[in-house]
Amino acid sequence: MTSKRKLTVILSADAAGYSRLMAADDTQTLRALNESIAVYRDRVKAHDGIVIDTAGDSILAEFSSPVEAVRCALDIQNDLSVRNAEVPDQSRMLFRIGINLGDVIAENGGLYGDGVNVAARLQELSEPGGLCISGSVFDQVEGKVDVAFAWAGEQLVKNIPRPVRAYRLTSKTESTRSALLAMPSGLSIAVLPFTNLGGDPSEDYFSDGLTEDIITELARFRDLHVLARNTTFQYKGQAVDIPALGRKLSVHYILEGSVRKAGNRVRITAQLIEVATGAHCWAERFDREIADVFAVQDEITGKIVGTMAGGWSSILQNVHRAATQRKRPADLTAYDLVLQAEGTSAFDRDGYARTAALLKRAMDLDPTYARPRHQYAWLLIRGWIFRFEASVRPSEEVNANAIASVQLDPADALAHRTAAYGYFFDRQLDLFEREVRLAFELAPYNAEIFTQLGMAVTFTGQWERGVALVRKAFALNEASAGGWYHSALYYDFYRRGEYRNALEVIRQHPFQNLTETKWKYVAAYGELGELDKARKWWQLCVAEEPLVSSDWVRRTLRLWNFPEPFLSQYMEGFVKAGYPLQSKE
């Protein structure tokens, strides 16, 4: 047995949704797999590579040149896309490809080691039909291939001790991408060192650490430009004129705060100031016991960041109030239209229609701009939930725009959130889970994302995990978590037979006018034998949605991927309320 180490380029690929395809038509899927592997072999050979392994639906190949490896991957995806053009959407075999340049061990014709493992993890981060490369590959191919790659962050991947720099393929040329990156976000913030009010310099570590944590987490939000630590820490201990300093630093907002420790307790205050007006946009005080210094730092950081920049945040509320006044209609850009759309209430039919029109116009003005695409897809989902759209299920436009937005901007957490829901409603739960993970990694303190995806996770039957996610979201930002949080808890209480608790939590749901909110009362009161109350809520359901029936409720819940055993349990509440199912399906 001989082995040696070498530096090489590894291409790892697998078929997305392979198990689903096999379950639907194993003969056709196997034929498509064999044809795809033949494409891989031909293209790898044409680019001076070697196919190392083709186990199951996975493929491993080796190249001496990163450029040739990337060009090979592009050729493969192009070839397969041509083949897929004549195949129904549900039967298409799409491959995810990851490429890494790293040190490997070559032994008896096989390759082993972290260099191979990283390629496999990058493949998992790739979009179906797409490509994800490591930073080591990107450094070698930048400017040498006629495609662009978007920074996807430093990814913590399974069994790899160090974060992996990752880049995802976009559909844009470098010149187009440069123009896209140049689009201003309009938001910038400086975090001043939190003041240690205790007076003991040996305690500065706590206030300094808290400040650094907040800077680090705020920097994850792509709509914020956050000044670096070495810029703001030079003002530590100084009494400053906040508006004057903000103008000097050219930022729109400044966050300042203080820390006071006394025995085993700590009090932390934080306030957000708008530089242009000197107004205090947001302030909060936190009182905690110090059982674990680092746990307290994490909790406070999460609360500040989650409230200030996660979901429906203080910063975003402030920006949206002024968005519609920024320019005359003739001068509006796609970015201005998106801000207007975000500031428009879409909780009634008129607001929904206005928001949709703004986002459509933004997409028309700049088809390469990811943000209006995923926001429009998300609006369609909300329109279905609120029954502004009469469709039986969310429209096909959801997936088309959500997937396009992820391809245009792979580092946008909200795009991954929306793509996750698209896959969720398509019952592609493996891809749903991947998008959930990516969204969480990109926005670890965004309460809106945690509660929206947490609820969906709960509905798939992962009750404990989903409930933990929505509770985390509610602790970060109650305003962003409302509704999703209440629905997840309601169904969890219901499945445990805690019908009083289920009723209590649904009474706090912020959208009592939703048909779904109304039927939640019917089921719980039916189980409790309080039939008069159940009938009252059923009549309200029918008034809101004339087509409603127990079968209609069950069909809707199936779209939400509830496990069949739970559905059977849940529908018993309607039977006991006097509204039996008419169909056995």
LINJOVEN-V35689 format. One line per field, one symbol per residue. ss: DSSP state (h for helix, s for strand, l for the rest). A space follows every 50 residues. Layout:
ss = ???
This chain:
ss = llsssssssssssssllhhhhhhhlhhhhhhhhhhhhhhhhhhhhhllls sssllllssssssllhhhhhhhhhhhhhhhhhhhllllhhhlllssssss sssssssllssslhhhhhhhhhhhhlllllsssshhhhhhhllllllsss sssssllllllllssssssslllhhhhhhhhllllllsssslllssllll hhhhhhhhhhhhhhhhhhllllllssllhhhhhhhllllllhhhhhhhhl llssssssssssllsssssssssslllllsssssssssslllhhhhhhhh hhhhhhhhhllllhhhhhhhhhhlllllhhhllhhhhhhhhhhlllllhh hhhhhhhhhhhhhhhllllhhhhhhhhhhhhhhhhllllllllllhhhhh hhhhhhhhllllhhhhhhhhhhhhhlllhhhhhhhhhhhhhhllllhhhh hhhhhhhhhlllhhhhhhhhhhhhhhlhhhhllhhhhhhhhhhhhlllhh hhhhhhhlllllllhhhhhhhhhhhhhhllhhhhhhhhhhhhhhlllllh hhhhhhhhhllllhhhhhhhhhhhhhhllllllll
